[in-house]
Amino acid sequence: MASKPKWTAADYAKRVTIFFNFILTICGLSMLIFGAWINATNNEFHIYTGDGGYISTSVLLIIGGLTASLLGAFGGFAAYRGSSRLILIYFGILSILFLIEIIIGCVIYGQHDNMMLAAQNGLNLTITFQYGFNNPATNSINSLQQRRKCCGSKSWLDWRYSLWRRNESLHGNNFVPESCCITVSRNCAITTGPSNIYYKGCATALSDFVDENVYVIGGVCFAFGVVQAVGIILTFYYYLKLRES
């Protein structure tokens, strides 16, 4: 009875590399879904955080996740074929992508304060000049104030300087938008007592949002970077074994 052929080191490396690329594909799809979730569920921030970086950050996660998924599929195919040339190409792409992600991560972390300041400035401009005149901006501010239980930028007093407040046909008898009211109803903002409207400014809520997302996104990218680093080592090892065989 013929004995079964023993697996060589290259055979083991091949199977481990294929399994790794399966994990990389799953991680990429997870990152893609996470980026889409951030972009969809935090839509009240989209009007005034574009220059602050958070729309582009969620899109970056989507692009990064899609890239990782495709790269994982290519790596799995290259490992399955056992082609040293394809494995070398895959190794080069994975290494370059890893370096780019490190650079992007450092830039995002280093620009944290500037991103938050830009977002707050955007919020002020939206309240002062766009509310009541731009429907997406108006809906965004209303959603922000109701979901985060806040009013204005620093406080409800910011609305005194807005174009909306100067236009009586827009505000009627309300001192602030009705979305500032604790209990929203028609003309609920004709009085500005603390039992009637929110006194906390939305800049604080915006600051919390920026902080939460910086660290969550940073954590996801760090974990993904660890997976890629392991993949680079495995791929290079597999390449060496292919050259030996």
N, C-alpha and C positions, 0 to 999 in steps of 0.2 A: 504494500500500500504506500503510495507516494505521500511524502510528508508535505504539509502546507508550507509555502515559501514564507520565510521570516520577513517581517517588516524591517526596512532599513531606517536610519535616522531621517532620511529624506521623506520617507513615507509618513512617519510620525509628524514631521514638520509640515507636510502638505495638509494633513487632516486638521492639525491645529490651526493652520493659517486659514483654511476654509471656514472653520468654526468661528474664528475671530472676525472674519469679514461678514459672517452672518450677524454677529453681535453688532458690528459697526453699522450695518444696514439698519438694524432695529433702532440703534441709538440715533442715527440720522433721521429716521422717520419720527422718532419721539421729539427730537429737536424741532423738526418742521411743524409738528402739531402744536408744540408749546409756543413757538413763535406766532403761529396763526391765532392761538388762543389769546395771547397778549394783545395782538393787533385788533381782535374782535371785541374782547370784553372790556377794554379800557378806552372805548371810543370817545368818552367825554373829554379825554386829554388830547385828542388828535389835532384839534384846531390850533392849539397854542403850544404844543411841544414839538412841532416839526423841526424848528431850529434847535431845539434842545436835544434832539437825537433819538427820541424813543420810538417814533414811527420807523426810522431807519434801522434802529436796533432790532425791532421785531422782524422787519423784513430781512435783516442780516441773518437772524436765526433761521428764517424760512429758507433762505438761499443756502446757508451753511448746512442745514439738515438735508436739503435736496442733494447738495454736492456730496455729502458723506454717504447718502444712500446709494447714489450712482457709483461712487468710488468703491464702496463695499461690494457692490455687485461685480464691478470690474475686477477687483482683487480676488474675489471668489472664483471668477472665471479663469483668471490667470493661474491661480493655484491649481485648479482642477485640470487645466491643460498641461501644467508642469513646464511651462515655457519660461526659461531663465530671462529671455528678453522682455516678455510681458511683466514678469515679476520685478525686473529692474526698473521698468517704466513706472509701475505701480509704486515701488519704493520711493522713487524720486518725487512723484506727485504728492504722496502722503507726507513726505518730509517737508516739502515746500509749503503745503497747506498747514502743517503744524506750526511752522515758523510764522506764517501770516497770521494765524489765530493768536499766537503769543503777542505779536505786535498790536493787533487790534484790541486785545484784552487790556494791554498796558495803556493804550490811548484812551479807551473808554473809562478805565479806572482813574487815570490822571485828569481827565476832563470832567469828572463828576461834578465839581462845584460850578464850573462854567455851564454845564448842561442844566443844572438846577436853576441858576440865575437866568439863563435864556428862557427856560420854561416859565418862570415867574414873570419875566418881562412880557412874554407873549400873552400871559393871562391878563396882565394890566391893559395891554393894548386891545385885547379882545373885548374886555369889559367897557373900556372907554370909547372905542370907536366903532366896533362891529355889532355889539348886542342890539337887537331890534331892527337891524338893517341887513344882516346876513343870516339867512335861515340856518345853515349848518352851524355857524358860530353861536347863534341864539340857543339852538337845541343842545349844543354841547355844554354851554354854561348852565342851562337849566338842569341838565342831567348831573353835572358836577355838583351843583349846590344841593340838589335833593339827595343824591347818593352819599355824598360826603358830609352832609349836614353842616354846610358852611354858607357864607354870604360875602360877596365881594372878594377882593384880593387880600388885603390886610384885615379889613373889617367891612361891615355893611356901609360905613360912611363913604367908601370908594364910589358908590353909585351916584353920589351927589355931583361928581365931576364927569359923568358919562353923557354922551350925546343922547342916549335913551332917556335920561332924566330931564334933559332940556326940551324934549319933544312931548308935549302934553298929550298928543293923540296916541302916543305909544304907552305911556305909563298911567294915564288917567289920574287917579288920586293916590296911586301907590308910590311910596318913597323908594322902594326897592322892588325887584321882580317878585312875582308871587312864588317863584321857586325857592325864595329865601324863607318862606313861611314854614313854621314847624308843622302846621296843618294847612295844606294848600287848599285854597278856595278863592272864589272871585273876590277881588279887592281886599284880600287878606292882609296886604302890606300897607294899609292906610295908617297904621300905627306901628311904631318901631320898638316896642317894649321887648325885653329879653324873654318874656313868656310867649311872644308872638312870632319873632323871627330869630334866625341863628345869628349869633354875634361873632362866632369864630370865623376868621378869614380863610379863604380857600387856598391861599399860598401855603399854609401849614399842611393841608391835605395833599397838595401837589408835591411838597417837599417829602412827605412820607411815602408817596407813590414812587418818586424818583429813587429814594433810598431802598425801598423794598425791591424794586426791579433791578437796580444795579447789582445787589448782592445775589438775588435769585439767578439772574442771567449769568453773573460771574461764576456762581457755583456750578451751573449747568455746563458752561464752557470749560471750567477746570476739570470736571469729571470726564467730559468728552476728550479733553486734551490728554488725560491719563490713558484713556482707551487707545488713542492714536499713538501715544508713545510706546505702549506695549505692542501695538501693531507694527510699528517701525522696526522694533527689535526682532519680532517674529519673522517679518518679511525678509529682513537682511539675513537672518539665520537660514531661512529656507533657501534663499538665493545662493548662499555659500554651499549648502548641501547639494543643490542642483549642479553647481559647477564641479563638485567633487565626483558626482555619479556619472 
